[in-house]
Structures are given as structure tokens and as C-alpha cells.
Amino acid sequence: MIIFYRHKECAFCDEVHEQLKELVVAHTIIRMPESADADAHYLSEKEKKYRGQTVIQIYLEELKRFLYDWRRFQSDSCYTGDDDQLC
């Protein structure tokens, strides 16, 4: 499960939270104390931590691509390949 540690008043944190909801992925939001450093927000998944806006955005983009492929092949639909051959 993804855990996002965020500040209450943080525009970037609002964006990340919205992206997690749009991805429809299991996640938990933990609000950090107001005494925490303003740049202390981070994402964690299993034992990995992703800190900083750029790193978090890269992680979310990779997750988005992974979920797209995962969901694409998890239905009973048939897709054509790049060469228009039926699967």
C-alpha cells in the first residue's frame, strides 16, 4: 500500500492526493504535524521512500504507466497488437 505523508496546507500535496485518487490505487494519507519541515512530505511504498517533488512525480508517472498496462490486460477483451494482429 502507498502511504503519503503530507502537510495540511500544501498545494503540491493536494495535487499528489488528487492523482492517487484518480489512479484508483489503495493508499493512505497521513497528515504531518504543522511543526514538521515544509518540504518533509513524502510517499512510501513497502520499504521505499520517495522524497521531493520531482522524485514523487516520476514515481507517480511510472505507477500510472504500470497500472495502465496492468488494467489493459486484466479484462476479457481482445486487443490488437502493434501490427494489427488479433491476440
DABEL-V823209 format. One record per residue. N is the residue number from 1. RES is the residue in one small letter. OMEGA is omega as a letter, one per 30 degrees, with the letter a starting at -180 (none if undefined). Layout:
n: [N N]
res: [RES RES]
omega: [OMEGA OMEGA]
//
This chain:
n: [1 2 3 4 5 6 7 8 9 10 11 12 13 14 15 16 17 18 19 20 21 22 23 24 25 26 27 28 29 30 31 32 33 34 35 36 37 38 39 40 41 42 43 44 45 46 47 48 49 50 51 52 53 54 55 56 57 58 59 60 61 62 63 64 65 66 67 68 69 70 71 72 73 74 75 76 77 78 79 80 81 82 83 84 85 86 87]
res: [m i i f y r h k e c a f c d e v h e q l k e l v v a h t i i r m p e s a d a d a h y l s e k e k k y r g q t v i q i y l e e l k r f l y d w r r f q s d s c y t g d d d q l c]
omega: [l l l l a l l a a a l l l l a l l l l l a l a l a l l l l l a l a l a l a a a a l l l l a a a l l a l a a a l l l l a l l l l l l a l l a a a a a l l a l a l l l a l l l l none]
//
